[in-house]
Amino acid sequence: MQLYFFDLHCGDEHFVDEDGIIHFDEGSALYYGQRIADKIGRDADYGSLKVEVFSSNRRLLATIVPSIGRGGEQRALLGRRHVGTPLHAAA
């Protein structure tokens, strides 16, 4: 078990994870980072969100962006506001 940190970058804003969270291994931490990116990417400015995953000694392991599928989901949600409008025109 090791402590990992997940800093967020969204546009010009930077949020530093000061507490971290314990994971079994690096793979588990990276998966968690992807889940964070996908969950926040659903509601935030999709294009600018980045999650930086750090080890316990603050060594950068990865920079993660929301999954491509989340972009489609976001466009679909936007399309709901414009009933009858094709998705590509609503986005």
Order of alpha helices (4+ residues) and beta strands (2+ residues): beta-beta-beta-alpha-beta-beta-alpha-alpha
